[in-house]
Amino acid sequence: MSIAVTVNEMSAESSSVAAISTNARIDYILRFNKQAVLVVGETDADYSRIGSLFLGNLPAEHNASYVAASVKLNDIQVRCRIIEQLFADVLFDPEQALAVSILRLAKGSKQPISIVIDHAHHLSFQLIHELTYLAQVAKKAKLTINVVMLGDYSAGSKIVREKSLFNNKIALVDAQSGQLLKLDNKLFHAKKMAFLSASQRKFVITFIALVSLLAITLLLLSQSSVINLFTESTDNSYKSEPLVVKDQFVNVKKDAKLLTSTGHDNIDIATQADIYQALLQANVDSDKAEVLTAQPSDILSALAQFTPVITEHNQAHINAENEQKQVEPANKAIALNSHDYGINPAYYLAQPQGYVIQIAGLVNKTAFDNAVERLTLAEYYGYSRLLNNNKLLILTTRVYPTRAQAKAALTHLPESIRQQSPWIKSLSVIKKEIIDYQNTLKQYN
């Protein structure tokens, strides 16, 4: 059963009679009660024809304004359209309420004014209240200002939600029956939760249809064999062939001498040269030469014979390194840390003030040691700092109390050092570089 039938059950009047009856109700309210009128209907066809009949029946001396509200029009645009249709070539503030602007402009003229707003459910609550208040204030000012709003039932629901503001200030009329509806009518309470405007219903239905279509599409794709085949082919592309481990350890030429641990007199023991030659020819194509398979015992015996040579060579290398480590500068500073490339930042930090001669900046321990040996330094100190986010080892002389003393010491340095263009550096700068370096290490640690 439709809403129109619910409101006006068993109505025997035709549509034309209902329209005349509704307009007669509007004329009666505007003439005697002088309230704003809101005509509500189920569809725009129900209430829009009421507005057309109302405008067509206005006397010629009436100044009328007709605005079709829309979701695209904001409050300022609606105010502008109403005032521009009623008063031509006047200045007004569109941000002021309609009651203020229209009453100020209507004082100079006693001409009756009628304002018709179609699709009033698109109006904001603020504008509905302004139009209602305009009719109330005009009545007190003894001005004829008729306000008629037409919309669906959601417009009435806006008023019902704040009925304390609109009680005895606006009349609600049914578009088809012409009956006067109370603010506490159950029809508006049901509409607040159960009904939307026509445009809102279309949007909701379209949105639900699109979401449902998307969900069905994703469900079908997830169960399709196309995705399964793609997943299977992708997994296979990452599979590698199994690694085949051959039983043979080494393939060598037939005429190669094989090493064995069996102790047979008729088999020669392979020498180091034989094993090396066999390893070099391990990649020779097996089709070009007949090969024999070496037994594990043969390999072990060869390694047993080759090991002493490797050990002897390594031992000689180790001995040479140990001898080199024993050679140290005779009067090298005692405070140096041998575990940190000979770097001792504590030496600089312990000095109150002074100057040093910076000899070189080196990037690693090898360069640091080479510089010490090449420059034949009798006394040197060093510290670490950062340069372009890279560690740099700084090689300097001892700390001199004054710049003059450091400058004098610079002239007495060996020629090999002065060729490196050493320069005098303040101890305060060195301390800052050391502290910055230490703070950086703490951050990473």
matplotlib code that plots the C-alpha trace (Angstrom):
import matplotlib.pyplot as plt

x = [0.0, 1.5, 2.0, -0.7, -3.3, -2.2, -2.7, -5.9, -7.6, -10.9, -10.6, -13.3, -12.0, -10.3, -6.8, -8.0, -10.4, -7.5, -5.3, -7.9, -8.6, -4.9, -4.4, -7.5, -6.0, -2.8, -4.7, -6.6, -3.4, -1.7, -4.7, -5.6, -2.7, 0.0, 2.4, 4.9, 3.5, 5.3, 3.5, 4.7, 4.1, 5.5, 6.9, 7.8, 4.8, 2.6, 3.9, 5.3, 1.9, 0.7, 3.4, 2.4, -1.2, -0.3, 1.8, -0.9, -3.5, -1.5, -2.9, -1.1, 0.1, 2.0, 5.8, 6.8, 10.0, 10.3, 13.5, 14.0, 16.3, 19.1, 22.0, 24.2, 23.0, 24.4, 22.7, 24.3, 23.2, 19.6, 19.5, 20.8, 18.3, 15.4, 16.4, 17.5, 14.0, 12.2, 14.3, 16.3, 19.5, 19.8, 22.8, 22.5, 24.7, 24.0, 25.5, 22.7, 19.6, 16.6, 14.5, 17.0, 17.6, 14.1, 12.4, 15.0, 14.3, 10.5, 10.1, 10.1, 7.3, 4.0, 3.7, 2.8, 5.6, 5.2, 8.2, 7.8, 10.6, 10.3, 12.1, 12.5, 13.9, 17.2, 17.3, 19.5, 17.9, 19.2, 17.3, 14.1, 14.3, 15.1, 12.0, 9.8, 11.1, 10.7, 6.9, 6.6, 8.5, 6.5, 3.3, 4.5, 5.7, 2.2, 3.8, 2.3, 5.1, 3.8, 6.3, 5.3, 7.8, 7.2, 9.1, 8.9, 8.4, 12.0, 11.5, 8.8, 11.1, 13.7, 11.1, 9.8, 13.3, 13.4, 9.7, 10.3, 11.6, 8.7, 5.7, 2.9, 5.2, 4.8, 1.9, 2.4, -0.1, -0.4, -0.1, -2.8, -5.5, -4.9, -5.1, -3.2, -0.6, 0.6, 4.2, 3.8, 2.3, 3.5, 4.1, 7.1, 8.5, 8.5, 10.0, 12.9, 14.2, 12.6, 12.5, 14.9, 14.3, 14.0, 17.6, 18.9, 17.2, 18.6, 22.1, 21.9, 20.5, 23.2, 25.9, 24.7, 24.5, 28.0, 29.4, 27.5, 28.8, 32.4, 32.1, 30.7, 33.5, 36.2, 34.7, 34.5, 38.1, 39.4, 37.8, 38.7, 41.2, 43.1, 44.5, 45.4, 47.3, 49.1, 50.1, 51.3, 53.4, 54.9, 55.9, 57.4, 59.5, 61.4, 62.1, 65.7, 66.9, 68.1, 71.9, 73.4, 76.4, 78.7, 80.4, 83.8, 85.9, 88.5, 88.8, 92.3, 94.0, 95.0, 98.7, 98.6, 100.4, 97.9, 98.6, 97.7, 98.0, 97.8, 101.6, 101.8, 105.3, 104.0, 102.2, 104.2, 103.2, 102.0, 104.2, 102.9, 103.5, 101.4, 98.4, 98.7, 98.8, 95.8, 93.8, 94.6, 93.3, 90.2, 88.0, 89.3, 86.5, 86.2, 85.4, 88.9, 90.8, 90.2, 90.1, 90.6, 88.8, 90.9, 90.0, 89.5, 92.6, 94.6, 93.4, 94.2, 97.7, 98.4, 97.2, 99.3, 102.4, 101.4, 100.6, 104.2, 105.0, 102.0, 102.8, 106.4, 105.5, 103.0, 105.5, 108.1, 105.4, 104.4, 108.0, 108.6, 105.6, 106.6, 110.1, 108.6, 106.3, 109.3, 110.8, 109.3, 110.5, 112.9, 111.4, 107.7, 105.3, 104.3, 100.6, 99.9, 97.2, 98.6, 95.2, 93.8, 96.4, 98.6, 95.8, 95.5, 92.7, 93.1, 96.4, 94.8, 91.8, 94.1, 95.9, 94.4, 95.4, 98.0, 98.9, 100.1, 101.7, 99.4, 101.6, 99.1, 95.6, 95.3, 92.4, 93.5, 96.0, 98.3, 98.7, 99.2, 102.0, 103.6, 103.7, 105.3, 108.0, 108.6, 108.8, 111.1, 109.2, 110.9, 107.8, 104.2, 100.6, 97.3, 93.5, 90.5, 87.9, 85.2, 85.5, 82.5, 81.2, 84.5, 87.0, 90.3, 93.4, 95.3, 99.0, 100.5, 103.4, 103.1, 101.2, 103.1, 101.8, 101.9, 101.6, 105.1, 106.6, 104.8, 105.9, 109.5, 109.3, 107.9, 111.2, 113.2, 111.2, 113.1, 113.0, 110.9, 108.1, 108.3, 107.8, 104.3, 103.3, 102.5, 100.5, 99.8, 96.4, 94.7, 94.1, 90.5, 89.7, 91.2, 89.1, 85.9, 86.7, 87.5, 84.2, 82.2, 83.8, 83.1, 79.4, 78.9, 80.3, 77.9, 74.9, 75.8, 76.6]
y = [0.0, 3.4, 6.3, 8.4, 5.6, 5.4, 9.2, 9.5, 6.1, 5.6, 9.0, 9.4, 12.6, 12.8, 14.1, 17.5, 17.9, 16.9, 19.5, 22.3, 21.2, 21.3, 24.7, 25.9, 24.7, 26.6, 29.8, 29.5, 29.1, 32.0, 34.3, 33.6, 31.9, 33.6, 30.7, 29.2, 26.1, 22.9, 20.7, 17.0, 14.2, 10.8, 11.9, 15.2, 14.7, 15.0, 18.2, 20.1, 20.5, 22.2, 24.9, 25.4, 25.9, 28.2, 30.5, 30.5, 31.7, 34.6, 38.1, 40.3, 42.7, 39.9, 39.9, 36.2, 34.2, 30.5, 28.5, 24.8, 23.6, 21.1, 19.4, 21.4, 24.7, 25.9, 28.3, 31.4, 30.5, 29.9, 33.2, 35.0, 33.5, 34.4, 38.0, 38.7, 37.5, 39.7, 42.9, 43.9, 45.9, 46.1, 45.5, 42.8, 40.5, 36.8, 35.6, 37.3, 35.4, 35.8, 37.4, 40.2, 40.8, 40.5, 42.5, 45.4, 45.4, 45.1, 48.1, 50.6, 48.7, 47.4, 45.0, 41.4, 38.8, 35.1, 32.7, 29.2, 26.6, 23.4, 20.2, 21.7, 18.4, 19.5, 22.7, 22.7, 22.8, 26.4, 27.6, 25.9, 27.6, 31.0, 30.8, 29.8, 32.6, 35.1, 34.3, 34.7, 38.1, 39.4, 38.7, 40.8, 43.6, 43.5, 42.6, 40.1, 37.6, 34.1, 31.2, 27.9, 25.0, 21.8, 18.5, 14.8, 13.3, 13.6, 17.4, 16.9, 14.6, 17.4, 19.5, 16.7, 16.0, 19.6, 20.2, 22.4, 25.1, 24.8, 24.2, 26.6, 28.3, 26.1, 24.1, 20.7, 19.8, 16.5, 17.1, 14.7, 14.9, 18.5, 17.4, 19.3, 17.0, 17.3, 17.4, 14.2, 12.3, 8.7, 9.1, 11.4, 9.2, 6.2, 8.2, 9.2, 5.7, 3.9, 6.2, 8.2, 10.8, 9.6, 10.7, 9.1, 5.8, 5.7, 6.3, 3.6, 1.1, 1.8, 1.6, -1.7, -3.1, -2.1, -3.6, -6.8, -7.1, -6.5, -9.1, -11.7, -11.0, -11.4, -14.6, -16.1, -15.1, -16.6, -20.0, -20.0, -22.5, -19.6, -18.4, -21.9, -22.5, -19.2, -20.0, -23.5, -22.2, -19.5, -22.0, -24.3, -21.5, -21.3, -25.0, -26.0, -29.3, -31.6, -31.6, -34.9, -36.0, -38.4, -41.2, -40.3, -37.7, -36.9, -38.0, -38.0, -39.2, -42.8, -42.1, -40.0, -41.4, -42.2, -41.9, -44.9, -46.0, -49.8, -50.2, -52.2, -52.0, -51.9, -48.6, -45.3, -42.6, -39.4, -36.4, -32.8, -32.0, -35.0, -33.9, -30.3, -31.4, -33.7, -30.9, -28.6, -31.1, -32.0, -30.1, -32.0, -33.6, -37.3, -38.3, -37.4, -39.4, -42.5, -41.8, -43.7, -43.0, -42.1, -43.8, -41.8, -43.4, -42.0, -38.5, -38.7, -40.0, -37.2, -34.6, -36.2, -35.8, -32.2, -31.0, -30.6, -28.3, -26.1, -26.1, -25.3, -22.4, -21.0, -21.4, -19.3, -16.7, -16.6, -16.4, -13.4, -11.6, -12.3, -10.9, -7.8, -7.2, -7.3, -4.3, -1.3, 2.3, 2.5, 5.6, 5.1, 6.9, 4.6, 5.8, 4.3, 1.6, -1.2, -2.8, 0.3, 0.9, 2.9, 5.4, 7.1, 9.8, 9.9, 11.6, 14.6, 14.8, 14.8, 18.0, 21.3, 23.3, 23.5, 22.8, 19.8, 19.3, 17.2, 14.9, 12.8, 11.5, 7.8, 5.5, 2.2, 0.5, -0.6, 3.0, 4.1, 1.6, 2.3, 6.1, 5.5, 3.3, 5.4, 8.7, 7.2, 8.9, 8.8, 10.0, 10.2, 10.1, 9.5, 9.6, 8.6, 11.0, 10.9, 12.5, 12.2, 9.4, 7.5, 6.6, 8.5, 7.9, 11.2, 11.1, 14.0, 15.1, 15.6, 18.6, 21.8, 24.4, 27.4, 27.9, 29.5, 26.3, 24.1, 26.4, 26.2, 22.4, 22.3, 23.7, 21.0, 18.0, 15.6, 16.4, 13.3, 14.7, 18.3, 17.1, 15.8, 19.5, 19.1, 21.9, 23.2, 22.3, 23.5, 21.0, 22.3, 21.2, 17.8, 17.3, 18.1, 15.7, 12.9, 13.5, 13.5, 10.2, 8.6, 9.8, 8.3, 4.9, 5.0, 5.5, 2.4, 0.3]
z = [0.0, -1.0, 1.4, -0.4, 0.3, 3.9, 4.4, 2.5, 2.6, 0.9, -0.9, -3.6, -5.0, -8.4, -8.8, -10.0, -7.0, -4.7, -6.2, -5.8, -2.2, -1.4, -2.9, -1.0, 2.2, 1.4, 0.7, 3.9, 6.0, 4.3, 4.6, 8.3, 10.1, 8.1, 8.6, 6.3, 4.5, 3.7, 1.2, 1.2, -1.2, -2.1, -5.5, -7.2, -9.4, -6.3, -4.8, -7.9, -9.5, -6.3, -6.7, -10.3, -9.4, -6.6, -8.8, -11.5, -9.1, -7.7, -8.3, -10.7, -8.0, -6.2, -6.4, -6.7, -6.6, -7.6, -6.9, -7.5, -4.8, -5.6, -4.0, -6.2, -4.7, -1.4, 1.1, -0.4, -4.0, -2.9, -1.0, -4.0, -6.4, -4.1, -3.5, -7.2, -8.4, -5.9, -6.0, -9.1, -9.0, -5.2, -3.0, -0.3, 1.7, 0.7, 4.0, 6.0, 6.9, 4.6, 7.3, 7.7, 3.9, 2.6, 5.5, 5.0, 1.2, 1.5, 3.9, 1.0, -0.8, 0.4, -2.5, -1.4, -1.8, -2.4, -2.3, -3.7, -3.1, -5.0, -3.9, -0.4, 0.9, -0.7, 1.5, 4.5, 7.9, 8.2, 5.2, 6.2, 9.5, 7.9, 5.6, 8.5, 10.6, 7.7, 7.6, 11.3, 11.5, 8.4, 10.3, 13.2, 10.9, 9.1, 5.8, 3.4, 2.7, 1.7, 2.0, 0.4, 0.3, -1.6, -1.1, -0.3, 3.2, 4.1, 4.3, 6.9, 8.8, 9.2, 10.8, 13.1, 14.4, 15.7, 16.3, 19.3, 16.9, 14.4, 16.7, 15.7, 13.1, 10.0, 8.6, 7.0, 4.2, 2.4, -1.4, -2.5, 0.2, 1.4, 5.0, 7.6, 9.2, 12.8, 13.7, 15.7, 12.8, 12.8, 9.0, 9.6, 12.4, 10.0, 7.3, 9.4, 9.4, 6.6, 3.6, 1.4, -1.2, -4.8, -5.7, -2.6, -3.3, -6.8, -5.5, -2.8, -5.3, -7.8, -5.2, -3.8, -7.4, -8.2, -4.9, -5.5, -9.0, -7.9, -5.1, -7.6, -10.1, -7.5, -6.2, -9.7, -10.4, -7.2, -8.1, -11.8, -13.2, -14.9, -11.6, -10.6, -13.9, -13.5, -9.9, -10.9, -13.8, -11.6, -8.9, -11.5, -13.0, -9.7, -9.5, -10.3, -11.4, -8.6, -8.0, -9.2, -7.1, -9.0, -7.3, -8.9, -7.1, -9.8, -13.5, -14.8, -18.0, -18.2, -18.3, -15.1, -12.1, -9.4, -5.7, -3.6, 0.0, -0.7, -0.6, -3.9, -5.5, -9.1, -8.6, -8.5, -6.0, -7.7, -7.1, -6.5, -10.2, -11.2, -9.1, -10.2, -13.9, -13.3, -11.8, -14.7, -17.2, -15.2, -17.6, -20.7, -22.7, -21.6, -25.2, -26.3, -23.7, -21.8, -18.0, -14.8, -11.5, -8.5, -5.3, -2.1, -0.6, -3.6, -2.9, 0.8, 0.2, -2.3, 0.2, 2.9, 0.8, -0.2, 3.2, 4.6, 1.7, 2.5, 6.2, 5.6, 3.4, 5.8, 8.7, 6.8, 6.2, 9.8, 11.0, 8.7, 10.1, 13.6, 12.9, 11.4, 14.4, 16.7, 14.9, 16.6, 16.9, 19.8, 21.4, 20.4, 22.7, 25.7, 25.6, 22.2, 21.9, 19.8, 19.3, 17.6, 14.9, 17.3, 17.9, 21.3, 21.4, 25.2, 24.8, 23.1, 25.4, 28.5, 27.3, 28.4, 25.3, 22.6, 19.0, 17.0, 13.6, 11.4, 9.3, 7.3, 7.1, 6.2, 5.4, 7.0, 9.2, 6.3, 5.1, 8.7, 9.3, 5.9, 6.7, 10.1, 8.6, 5.5, 7.4, 10.1, 12.9, 16.3, 18.1, 16.8, 18.0, 16.2, 16.5, 14.4, 12.9, 10.3, 6.9, 4.5, 6.7, 6.3, 9.0, 8.7, 10.8, 11.6, 12.2, 14.3, 16.4, 20.2, 21.6, 21.9, 24.4, 21.9, 18.2, 18.1, 19.6, 17.1, 14.2, 15.4, 15.7, 12.1, 10.8, 12.5, 11.1, 8.8, 5.1, 4.3, 6.6, 5.4, 1.8, 2.9, 3.6, 7.3, 8.9, 12.4, 14.0, 17.1, 19.9, 20.3, 16.8, 17.4, 20.5, 18.6, 15.9, 18.4, 20.3, 17.1, 16.1, 19.5, 19.5, 16.0, 17.2, 20.2, 17.8, 15.8, 18.9]

ax = plt.figure().add_subplot(projection="3d")
ax.plot(x, y, z, "-o")
ax.set_aspect("equal")
plt.show()
